[in-house]
Amino acid sequence: MELTSFSDTSISLLAPAVAIILAVITRKVLWSLGAGIVTGALLLTGLNPLITLQRIFDGFVDVFWDGGLNLSNIYILLFLVVLGIITSLISISGGAKAFGEWARKRVKTRQGSQVLTVFLGIIIFIDDYFNSLAVGSISKPLTDRHRVSRAKLAYLIDSTAAPICVIMPISSWGAYIIALIGTIMATHGLSDGSPVFSFLSMVPMNLYAVFALAMVMCTAAMDLNVGPMAKHENAALAGKLFDTSKGNPPGAPQLEEDEHGRVSDLVSPIVVLVISTLTAMIWTGASALTENKLAFSVLGAFENTDVTLSLISGGLIGLVYAVIRLLNRKIDGAIWQKAIVEGSKSMLPAIYILIFAWVLTGIIGQLETGKYLASLVSGNISPSYLPVILFIVSGIMAFATGTSWGTFGIMLPIAGDMAAAADIAMMLPMLASVLAGAVFGDHCSPISDTTILSSTGASCHHMDHVNTQLPYALSIAVVSMIGYLGMGIAESFTVGFVAALIAFLVLIAVFKRMALKSCEVKAQSGQLVE
């Protein structure tokens, strides 16, 4: 099927724009994604309705079959189902209830429950998908008890997952980025330092990731609620966990819980899941190294790992472990069946959205939206402004395409070429600005799979999560832009970082004042619940 190319025109932005705008306006994510798919397919096929239907059908087929079984996507969908079942089994074991009682005696405040969530997000840095779902499962009983809104929980999860993964070398993200950096360095003949050393040098230059983590820590510790988040938090304090959502979001089913549950019933399956996934990542990476006759190293294993195979392998081991723990309990067969069925069903909304998002991402790729956005960077631009420009363009690209990794793959080589042509000393800051911009755009995008899974992990209405996270993400983006301007103009990382730090401290002061003012208004109107 011959498709029209739009790599040199802004029309390539139409499909993602339709999906994003409709999602924001209607809050109907599936319908909005579907509209974006139809729009993109019509453009690709020259508005031919019959060929458009064929293109849409092919897009859905490609999710599962792309010259062979698309195991990567299938494993992710299976992992979601497995995690839903594990969550249900933990529920009927009484583990969630026991953890809630244990935490109630030790975590006395709303801030404490939020800080614990952030802490869990930081230590589970293996993969953003796994982070979002695992942290949500662990934290939800505790944050619910302290009346923290599901929108706030989704923000704490999402703004921890991608930022920590993108700065950790031993993670699926880190390995992927290090591999790209190695190629870029070899292309431009840079032999000073290894790709790993370059990656570690870029960590403090990744201003969005650094200050997004700082912001989520401050928000949790100080309970900073601004914009739409304040409305959701006040509703949660009044006992409405789902706030203004149109219909309750998908979440853990209501199941009969064992009265003899223990904290270990919740913690140990998650620990087994983490250890199994980590082991599987090293094992699949080591297998790839052996196949290519390369020496084993932990970092090399992570660089060559099969992330999705590792996720489903770790998930199945965690599921078997959860089942074994329950076999010695006197649990009725009907409860087992209900847990499996309801656990699987609880993940269906996320699965539907992911499939539609993947189809749209494929169509966006054929529209060559990324290439068009990348072309906007080229031209006679002063090297001083390149870091901030690359940050903005990468952010727009990730927002429009819903993928950080796709943005990395397109923009990092471009940033490397531009740095080599303009000022080789700015290579690392420019590469770091691409990483930062991609995570920022991913955080803001309703069609991002990480955003979708964060909503799922928190059992939060998807658009509630997008709308409440936006003020925080945009604010940190402004902080990052100030830093990259300083970095480029002064040609100094220190100057840029200090400028961003000052802007961040001012932002925290403003947010704190806004949060206090919101509390005062609620108290005066009698709406604040103690």
TIFI-919349 format. One record per residue (C-alpha): x, y, z; residue in three letters; chain. Coordinates in nm, 3 decimals. Layout:
// TIFI-919349
        x        y        z   aa  ch
        X        Y        Z  ALA   A
...
END
This chain:
// TIFI-919349
        x        y        z   aa  ch
    0.000    0.000    0.000  MET   A
    0.158    0.328   -0.112  GLU   A
    0.125    0.594    0.156  LEU   A
    0.162    0.972    0.127  THR   A
    0.464    1.128    0.300  SER   A
    0.417    1.434    0.523  PHE   A
    0.770    1.467    0.664  SER   A
    0.804    1.820    0.521  ASP   A
    0.468    1.965    0.623  THR   A
    0.288    2.060    0.942  SER   A
   -0.006    1.845    0.831  ILE   A
    0.184    1.556    0.991  SER   A
    0.085    1.708    1.327  LEU   A
   -0.288    1.677    1.257  LEU   A
   -0.346    1.319    1.374  ALA   A
   -0.180    1.353    1.717  PRO   A
   -0.335    1.699    1.756  ALA   A
   -0.686    1.561    1.698  VAL   A
   -0.632    1.281    1.951  ALA   A
   -0.483    1.507    2.219  ILE   A
   -0.732    1.794    2.182  ILE   A
   -1.035    1.563    2.184  LEU   A
   -0.900    1.373    2.484  ALA   A
   -0.867    1.697    2.680  VAL   A
   -1.210    1.826    2.575  ILE   A
   -1.419    1.508    2.590  THR   A
   -1.224    1.304    2.849  ARG   A
   -1.310    1.001    2.630  LYS   A
   -0.963    0.861    2.568  VAL   A
   -1.055    0.565    2.346  LEU   A
   -1.282    0.773    2.123  TRP   A
   -1.015    1.042    2.098  SER   A
   -0.744    0.793    2.008  LEU   A
   -0.980    0.641    1.752  GLY   A
   -1.041    0.984    1.597  ALA   A
   -0.665    1.040    1.574  GLY   A
   -0.621    0.700    1.409  ILE   A
   -0.893    0.771    1.150  VAL   A
   -0.752    1.119    1.079  THR   A
   -0.400    0.986    1.027  GLY   A
   -0.518    0.696    0.811  ALA   A
   -0.722    0.933    0.591  LEU   A
   -0.417    1.155    0.540  LEU   A
   -0.191    0.861    0.459  LEU   A
   -0.431    0.716    0.201  THR   A
   -0.525    1.041    0.026  GLY   A
   -0.876    1.045    0.183  LEU   A
   -0.971    0.716    0.016  ASN   A
   -1.228    0.560    0.254  PRO   A
   -1.179    0.196    0.150  LEU   A
   -0.800    0.209    0.165  ILE   A
   -0.833    0.398    0.496  THR   A
   -1.030    0.109    0.647  LEU   A
   -0.761   -0.130    0.523  GLN   A
   -0.488    0.087    0.677  ARG   A
   -0.668    0.100    1.013  ILE   A
   -0.720   -0.278    1.008  PHE   A
   -0.352   -0.329    0.924  ASP   A
   -0.259   -0.099    1.212  GLY   A
   -0.444   -0.315    1.464  PHE   A
   -0.300   -0.632    1.312  VAL   A
    0.052   -0.485    1.337  ASP   A
    0.010   -0.453    1.713  VAL   A
    0.005   -0.831    1.737  PHE   A
    0.165   -0.948    1.410  TRP   A
    0.447   -0.767    1.232  ASP   A
    0.600   -1.025    0.999  GLY   A
    0.566   -1.261    1.295  GLY   A
    0.421   -1.244    1.644  LEU   A
    0.488   -0.900    1.794  ASN   A
    0.603   -1.054    2.121  LEU   A
    0.706   -0.722    2.276  SER   A
    0.349   -0.586    2.272  ASN   A
    0.194   -0.923    2.360  ILE   A
    0.423   -0.960    2.663  TYR   A
    0.330   -0.613    2.789  ILE   A
   -0.042   -0.690    2.762  LEU   A
    0.005   -1.027    2.934  LEU   A
    0.209   -0.860    3.208  PHE   A
   -0.081   -0.624    3.275  LEU   A
   -0.320   -0.918    3.309  VAL   A
   -0.077   -1.104    3.537  VAL   A
   -0.030   -0.798    3.756  LEU   A
   -0.407   -0.753    3.781  GLY   A
   -0.442   -1.114    3.900  ILE   A
   -0.155   -1.076    4.150  ILE   A
   -0.324   -0.764    4.288  THR   A
   -0.650   -0.957    4.334  SER   A
   -0.472   -1.249    4.502  LEU   A
   -0.300   -1.007    4.740  ILE   A
   -0.643   -0.862    4.815  SER   A
   -0.808   -1.197    4.901  ILE   A
   -0.502   -1.293    5.110  SER   A
   -0.575   -0.996    5.335  GLY   A
   -0.230   -0.853    5.260  GLY   A
   -0.354   -0.510    5.157  ALA   A
   -0.570   -0.482    5.469  LYS   A
   -0.283   -0.598    5.691  ALA   A
   -0.043   -0.353    5.528  PHE   A
   -0.295   -0.076    5.585  GLY   A
   -0.312   -0.163    5.956  GLU   A
    0.068   -0.186    5.980  TRP   A
    0.118    0.146    5.802  ALA   A
   -0.157    0.314    6.007  ARG   A
    0.048    0.261    6.323  LYS   A
    0.369    0.394    6.167  ARG   A
    0.268    0.643    5.897  VAL   A
    0.060    0.898    6.083  LYS   A
    0.013    1.172    5.822  THR   A
   -0.098    1.227    5.465  ARG   A
    0.250    1.361    5.391  GLN   A
    0.403    1.043    5.529  GLY   A
    0.195    0.823    5.297  SER   A
    0.298    1.037    5.000  GLN   A
    0.667    1.038    5.095  VAL   A
    0.661    0.658    5.123  LEU   A
    0.510    0.639    4.773  THR   A
    0.788    0.857    4.633  VAL   A
    1.050    0.650    4.814  PHE   A
    0.912    0.329    4.663  LEU   A
    0.912    0.490    4.318  GLY   A
    1.279    0.580    4.353  ILE   A
    1.399    0.238    4.467  ILE   A
    1.201    0.051    4.198  ILE   A
    1.400    0.197    3.908  PHE   A
    1.425   -0.109    3.684  ILE   A
    1.159   -0.003    3.433  ASP   A
    0.893    0.267    3.417  ASP   A
    0.609    0.026    3.327  TYR   A
    0.691   -0.198    3.621  PHE   A
    0.747    0.102    3.849  ASN   A
    0.408    0.255    3.773  SER   A
    0.208   -0.061    3.832  LEU   A
    0.402   -0.204    4.127  ALA   A
    0.418    0.121    4.327  VAL   A
    0.048    0.179    4.266  GLY   A
   -0.038   -0.166    4.402  SER   A
    0.169   -0.116    4.716  ILE   A
    0.079    0.245    4.794  SER   A
   -0.293    0.254    4.716  LYS   A
   -0.417    0.102    5.045  PRO   A
   -0.206    0.348    5.244  LEU   A
   -0.289    0.664    5.048  THR   A
   -0.657    0.568    5.045  ASP   A
   -0.651    0.539    5.424  ARG   A
   -0.505    0.889    5.452  HIS   A
   -0.750    1.029    5.196  ARG   A
   -0.493    1.114    4.933  VAL   A
   -0.671    1.148    4.600  SER   A
   -0.607    0.895    4.325  ARG   A
   -0.503    1.187    4.102  ALA   A
   -0.233    1.280    4.353  LYS   A
   -0.119    0.918    4.374  LEU   A
   -0.096    0.899    3.992  ALA   A
    0.117    1.215    3.990  TYR   A
    0.350    1.078    4.258  LEU   A
    0.390    0.757    4.057  ILE   A
    0.432    0.913    3.712  ASP   A
    0.666    1.194    3.817  SER   A
    0.891    0.943    3.990  THR   A
    0.893    0.656    3.737  ALA   A
    1.032    0.810    3.415  ALA   A
    1.263    1.066    3.582  PRO   A
    1.437    0.801    3.795  ILE   A
    1.458    0.551    3.506  CYS   A
    1.613    0.808    3.270  VAL   A
    1.901    0.889    3.508  ILE   A
    1.978    0.534    3.625  MET   A
    2.236    0.348    3.412  PRO   A
    2.114    0.010    3.538  ILE   A
    1.760    0.035    3.401  SER   A
    1.589   -0.042    3.072  SER   A
    1.599    0.330    2.986  TRP   A
    1.961    0.376    3.087  GLY   A
    2.080    0.080    2.882  ALA   A
    1.893    0.204    2.572  TYR   A
    2.028    0.557    2.606  ILE   A
    2.386    0.439    2.670  ILE   A
    2.370    0.232    2.350  ALA   A
    2.254    0.539    2.153  LEU   A
    2.524    0.757    2.309  ILE   A
    2.790    0.501    2.217  GLY   A
    2.683    0.514    1.852  THR   A
    2.681    0.894    1.849  ILE   A
    3.028    0.915    2.007  MET   A
    3.169    0.665    1.757  ALA   A
    3.012    0.855    1.467  THR   A
    3.185    1.179    1.568  HIS   A
    3.514    1.020    1.668  GLY   A
    3.483    1.099    2.038  LEU   A
    3.708    0.854    2.223  SER   A
    3.741    1.047    2.553  ASP   A
    3.552    0.847    2.811  GLY   A
    3.311    0.556    2.770  SER   A
    2.940    0.589    2.685  PRO   A
    2.865    0.495    3.047  VAL   A
    3.087    0.775    3.180  PHE   A
    2.923    1.019    2.937  SER   A
    2.578    0.905    3.054  PHE   A
    2.670    0.957    3.419  LEU   A
    2.815    1.300    3.334  SER   A
    2.481    1.392    3.173  MET   A
    2.271    1.302    3.478  VAL   A
    2.295    1.644    3.651  PRO   A
    2.250    1.809    3.309  MET   A
    1.914    1.635    3.270  ASN   A
    1.744    1.927    3.440  LEU   A
    1.384    1.817    3.393  TYR   A
    1.444    1.474    3.548  ALA   A
    1.643    1.616    3.840  VAL   A
    1.397    1.892    3.925  PHE   A
    1.086    1.680    3.854  ALA   A
    1.212    1.441    4.122  LEU   A
    1.285    1.734    4.353  ALA   A
    0.936    1.873    4.288  MET   A
    0.759    1.544    4.359  VAL   A
    0.956    1.509    4.684  MET   A
    0.862    1.862    4.792  CYS   A
    0.500    1.811    4.686  THR   A
    0.478    1.494    4.895  ALA   A
    0.659    1.630    5.201  ALA   A
    0.483    1.970    5.200  MET   A
    0.152    1.850    5.053  ASP   A
    0.169    2.113    4.780  LEU   A
   -0.159    2.107    4.589  ASN   A
   -0.208    2.363    4.314  VAL   A
   -0.443    2.401    4.021  GLY   A
   -0.681    2.109    3.954  PRO   A
   -0.490    1.898    4.208  MET   A
   -0.622    2.115    4.493  ALA   A
   -0.980    2.037    4.389  LYS   A
   -0.912    1.663    4.379  HIS   A
   -0.735    1.665    4.713  GLU   A
   -1.015    1.853    4.882  ASN   A
   -1.266    1.607    4.739  ALA   A
   -1.055    1.318    4.872  ALA   A
   -1.045    1.478    5.217  LEU   A
   -1.424    1.484    5.203  ALA   A
   -1.420    1.109    5.141  GLY   A
   -1.457    1.115    4.761  LYS   A
   -1.153    0.924    4.639  LEU   A
   -1.258    0.944    4.278  PHE   A
   -1.328    1.316    4.292  ASP   A
   -1.493    1.460    3.981  THR   A
   -1.425    1.160    3.753  SER   A
   -1.708    1.065    3.523  LYS   A
   -1.751    0.712    3.649  GLY   A
   -1.516    0.526    3.875  ASN   A
   -1.185    0.439    3.714  PRO   A
   -1.062    0.083    3.680  PRO   A
   -0.906   -0.048    3.997  GLY   A
   -0.877   -0.342    4.226  ALA   A
   -1.208   -0.530    4.248  PRO   A
   -1.397   -0.554    4.574  GLN   A
   -1.313   -0.905    4.695  LEU   A
   -1.363   -1.091    5.020  GLU   A
   -1.042   -1.058    5.223  GLU   A
   -0.895   -1.321    5.453  ASP   A
   -0.912   -1.210    5.817  GLU   A
   -0.572   -1.366    5.890  HIS   A
   -0.376   -1.166    5.635  GLY   A
   -0.020   -1.052    5.708  ARG   A
    0.193   -0.767    5.576  VAL   A
    0.416   -1.026    5.411  SER   A
    0.118   -1.132    5.198  ASP   A
    0.144   -0.795    5.022  LEU   A
    0.516   -0.725    5.044  VAL   A
    0.667   -1.063    4.959  SER   A
    0.490   -1.112    4.619  PRO   A
    0.605   -0.763    4.516  ILE   A
    0.960   -0.836    4.634  VAL   A
    0.961   -1.165    4.443  VAL   A
    0.826   -0.981    4.139  LEU   A
    1.105   -0.720    4.159  VAL   A
    1.384   -0.974    4.213  ILE   A
    1.250   -1.206    3.943  SER   A
    1.220   -0.924    3.690  THR   A
    1.568   -0.795    3.768  LEU   A
    1.712   -1.147    3.740  THR   A
    1.528   -1.205    3.413  ALA   A
    1.665   -0.879    3.271  MET   A
    2.020   -0.985    3.354  ILE   A
    1.957   -1.337    3.222  TRP   A
    1.810   -1.228    2.887  THR   A
    2.088   -0.970    2.848  GLY   A
    2.354   -1.229    2.931  ALA   A
    2.201   -1.466    2.675  SER   A
    2.227   -1.196    2.410  ALA   A
    2.590   -1.129    2.503  LEU   A
    2.670   -1.501    2.479  THR   A
    2.494   -1.526    2.144  GLU   A
    2.707   -1.238    2.011  ASN   A
    3.021   -1.388    2.170  LYS   A
    3.073   -1.089    2.400  LEU   A
    3.210   -1.090    2.754  ALA   A
    2.954   -1.069    3.033  PHE   A
    2.907   -0.755    3.240  SER   A
    2.606   -0.638    3.437  VAL   A
    2.583   -0.312    3.239  LEU   A
    2.628   -0.503    2.914  GLY   A
    2.348   -0.737    3.017  ALA   A
    2.114   -0.442    3.082  PHE   A
    2.213   -0.288    2.750  GLU   A
    2.115   -0.606    2.563  ASN   A
    1.824   -0.721    2.778  THR   A
    1.480   -0.808    2.646  ASP   A
    1.269   -0.585    2.871  VAL   A
    0.924   -0.717    2.782  THR   A
    1.026   -1.084    2.805  LEU   A
    1.185   -1.006    3.143  SER   A
    0.866   -0.835    3.264  LEU   A
    0.638   -1.126    3.177  ILE   A
    0.890   -1.379    3.313  SER   A
    0.917   -1.193    3.644  GLY   A
    0.540   -1.145    3.649  GLY   A
    0.468   -1.515    3.603  LEU   A
    0.714   -1.607    3.878  ILE   A
    0.549   -1.350    4.106  GLY   A
    0.207   -1.494    4.019  LEU   A
    0.313   -1.852    4.094  VAL   A
    0.459   -1.737    4.426  TYR   A
    0.137   -1.553    4.517  ALA   A
   -0.068   -1.865    4.436  VAL   A
    0.160   -2.093    4.641  ILE   A
    0.128   -1.862    4.944  ARG   A
   -0.250   -1.894    4.928  LEU   A
   -0.270   -2.272    4.882  LEU   A
   -0.248   -2.338    5.256  ASN   A
   -0.536   -2.100    5.326  ARG   A
   -0.895   -2.221    5.342  LYS   A
   -1.017   -2.008    5.054  ILE   A
   -1.329   -2.113    4.865  ASP   A
   -1.288   -2.204    4.497  GLY   A
   -1.546   -1.943    4.397  ALA   A
   -1.331   -1.671    4.558  ILE   A
   -1.026   -1.796    4.363  TRP   A
   -1.223   -1.782    4.040  GLN   A
   -1.360   -1.437    4.113  LYS   A
   -1.013   -1.306    4.198  ALA   A
   -0.868   -1.430    3.869  ILE   A
   -1.159   -1.304    3.658  VAL   A
   -1.193   -0.967    3.830  GLU   A
   -0.817   -0.915    3.839  GLY   A
   -0.795   -0.972    3.465  SER   A
   -1.098   -0.751    3.395  LYS   A
   -0.955   -0.466    3.604  SER   A
   -0.674   -0.425    3.348  MET   A
   -0.895   -0.429    3.036  LEU   A
   -0.942   -0.049    3.015  PRO   A
   -0.564    0.002    3.022  ALA   A
   -0.517   -0.272    2.762  ILE   A
   -0.771   -0.114    2.527  TYR   A
   -0.610    0.228    2.561  ILE   A
   -0.259    0.088    2.507  LEU   A
   -0.363   -0.096    2.190  ILE   A
   -0.524    0.217    2.047  PHE   A
   -0.220    0.425    2.147  ALA   A
    0.014    0.179    1.974  TRP   A
   -0.194    0.193    1.655  VAL   A
   -0.188    0.574    1.663  LEU   A
    0.187    0.572    1.729  THR   A
    0.239    0.354    1.421  GLY   A
    0.035    0.591    1.207  ILE   A
    0.221    0.893    1.348  ILE   A
    0.545    0.720    1.252  GLY   A
    0.423    0.675    0.894  GLN   A
    0.315    1.040    0.885  LEU   A
    0.679    1.113    0.985  GLU   A
    0.567    1.365    1.246  THR   A
    0.898    1.322    1.427  GLY   A
    1.104    1.401    1.118  LYS   A
    0.903    1.718    1.056  TYR   A
    0.951    1.836    1.414  LEU   A
    1.322    1.751    1.399  ALA   A
    1.359    1.956    1.081  SER   A
    1.244    2.266    1.273  LEU   A
    1.569    2.257    1.469  VAL   A
    1.796    2.282    1.166  SER   A
    1.906    2.614    1.019  GLY   A
    2.120    2.906    1.123  ASN   A
    2.069    2.904    1.499  ILE   A
    2.318    3.036    1.752  SER   A
    2.480    2.748    1.947  PRO   A
    2.393    2.933    2.269  SER   A
    2.024    2.863    2.216  TYR   A
    2.054    2.504    2.095  LEU   A
    2.010    2.332    2.436  PRO   A
    1.684    2.511    2.513  VAL   A
    1.557    2.472    2.155  ILE   A
    1.632    2.099    2.158  LEU   A
    1.453    2.072    2.493  PHE   A
    1.141    2.240    2.351  ILE   A
    1.136    2.046    2.024  VAL   A
    1.195    1.714    2.200  SER   A
    0.913    1.799    2.440  GLY   A
    0.674    1.877    2.156  ILE   A
    0.775    1.559    1.974  MET   A
    0.723    1.335    2.279  ALA   A
    0.392    1.511    2.352  PHE   A
    0.269    1.461    1.996  ALA   A
    0.393    1.105    1.953  THR   A
    0.343    0.978    2.309  GLY   A
    0.685    0.816    2.324  THR   A
    1.007    0.915    2.498  SER   A
    1.204    0.632    2.342  TRP   A
    1.098    0.724    1.990  GLY   A
    1.202    1.082    2.059  THR   A
    1.539    0.964    2.191  PHE   A
    1.596    0.762    1.876  GLY   A
    1.523    1.055    1.646  ILE   A
    1.652    1.355    1.838  MET   A
    1.974    1.227    2.003  LEU   A
    2.154    1.167    1.669  PRO   A
    2.032    1.505    1.545  ILE   A
    2.158    1.676    1.862  ALA   A
    2.493    1.499    1.818  GLY   A
    2.525    1.618    1.458  ASP   A
    2.434    1.975    1.553  MET   A
    2.682    1.981    1.843  ALA   A
    2.959    1.847    1.619  ALA   A
    2.886    2.116    1.361  ALA   A
    2.837    2.405    1.605  ALA   A
    3.041    2.344    1.922  ASP   A
    3.162    1.998    2.020  ILE   A
    3.201    2.115    2.382  ALA   A
    2.821    2.144    2.400  MET   A
    2.768    1.780    2.299  MET   A
    2.669    1.645    2.643  LEU   A
    2.445    1.940    2.745  PRO   A
    2.262    1.915    2.411  MET   A
    2.214    1.540    2.443  LEU   A
    2.094    1.587    2.802  ALA   A
    1.844    1.852    2.690  SER   A
    1.692    1.599    2.447  VAL   A
    1.651    1.344    2.728  LEU   A
    1.493    1.609    2.951  ALA   A
    1.256    1.735    2.682  GLY   A
    1.143    1.384    2.590  ALA   A
    1.050    1.300    2.951  VAL   A
    0.869    1.635    2.985  PHE   A
    0.661    1.579    2.670  GLY   A
    0.587    1.222    2.776  ASP   A
    0.459    1.348    3.114  HIS   A
    0.218    1.588    2.949  CYS   A
    0.086    1.360    2.675  SER   A
   -0.252    1.186    2.715  PRO   A
   -0.143    0.926    2.458  ILE   A
    0.179    0.829    2.640  SER   A
    0.185    0.465    2.751  ASP   A
    0.369    0.561    3.071  THR   A
    0.098    0.815    3.155  THR   A
   -0.169    0.555    3.083  ILE   A
   -0.004    0.297    3.309  LEU   A
    0.043    0.550    3.590  SER   A
   -0.332    0.618    3.577  SER   A
   -0.392    0.243    3.584  THR   A
   -0.153    0.185    3.875  GLY   A
   -0.332    0.452    4.079  ALA   A
   -0.683    0.350    3.963  SER   A
   -0.733    0.709    3.853  CYS   A
   -0.940    0.846    3.566  HIS   A
   -0.685    0.897    3.291  HIS   A
   -0.768    1.257    3.205  MET   A
   -0.785    1.350    3.574  ASP   A
   -0.422    1.241    3.596  HIS   A
   -0.319    1.433    3.283  VAL   A
   -0.492    1.754    3.391  ASN   A
   -0.365    1.750    3.750  THR   A
   -0.005    1.666    3.657  GLN   A
    0.017    1.936    3.388  LEU   A
    0.079    2.241    3.614  PRO   A
    0.368    2.063    3.788  TYR   A
    0.522    1.939    3.461  ALA   A
    0.492    2.278    3.288  LEU   A
    0.643    2.457    3.588  SER   A
    0.946    2.227    3.593  ILE   A
    0.976    2.271    3.217  ALA   A
    1.009    2.647    3.270  VAL   A
    1.275    2.584    3.537  VAL   A
    1.460    2.358    3.292  SER   A
    1.440    2.613    3.010  MET   A
    1.594    2.878    3.235  ILE   A
    1.874    2.636    3.315  GLY   A
    1.940    2.543    2.953  TYR   A
    1.943    2.910    2.851  LEU   A
    2.204    2.980    3.118  GLY   A
    2.399    2.669    3.021  MET   A
    2.407    2.768    2.654  GLY   A
    2.474    3.139    2.688  ILE   A
    2.744    3.103    2.955  ALA   A
    2.874    2.775    2.806  GLU   A
    2.885    2.648    3.163  SER   A
    2.695    2.364    3.324  PHE   A
    2.740    2.521    3.668  THR   A
    2.582    2.850    3.563  VAL   A
    2.288    2.671    3.406  GLY   A
    2.228    2.443    3.703  PHE   A
    2.248    2.729    3.955  VAL   A
    2.003    2.934    3.745  ALA   A
    1.762    2.639    3.737  ALA   A
    1.805    2.581    4.113  LEU   A
    1.719    2.943    4.193  ILE   A
    1.414    2.926    3.966  ALA   A
    1.309    2.601    4.137  PHE   A
    1.335    2.750    4.487  LEU   A
    1.123    3.046    4.376  VAL   A
    0.870    2.804    4.227  LEU   A
    0.845    2.605    4.551  ILE   A
    0.785    2.929    4.744  ALA   A
    0.508    3.027    4.500  VAL   A
    0.348    2.680    4.513  PHE   A
    0.360    2.681    4.892  LYS   A
    0.187    3.016    4.905  ARG   A
   -0.077    2.902    4.655  MET   A
   -0.140    2.582    4.855  ALA   A
   -0.177    2.778    5.180  LEU   A
   -0.410    3.028    5.018  LYS   A
   -0.625    2.744    4.884  SER   A
   -0.648    2.594    5.235  CYS   A
   -0.746    2.932    5.382  GLU   A
   -1.022    2.978    5.124  VAL   A
   -1.159    2.630    5.193  LYS   A
   -1.143    2.682    5.569  ALA   A
   -1.330    3.014    5.545  GLN   A
   -1.602    2.856    5.331  SER   A
   -1.631    2.559    5.566  GLY   A
   -1.534    2.312    5.292  GLN   A
   -1.202    2.195    5.438  LEU   A
   -1.217    1.860    5.610  VAL   A
   -0.973    1.799    5.891  GLU   A
END
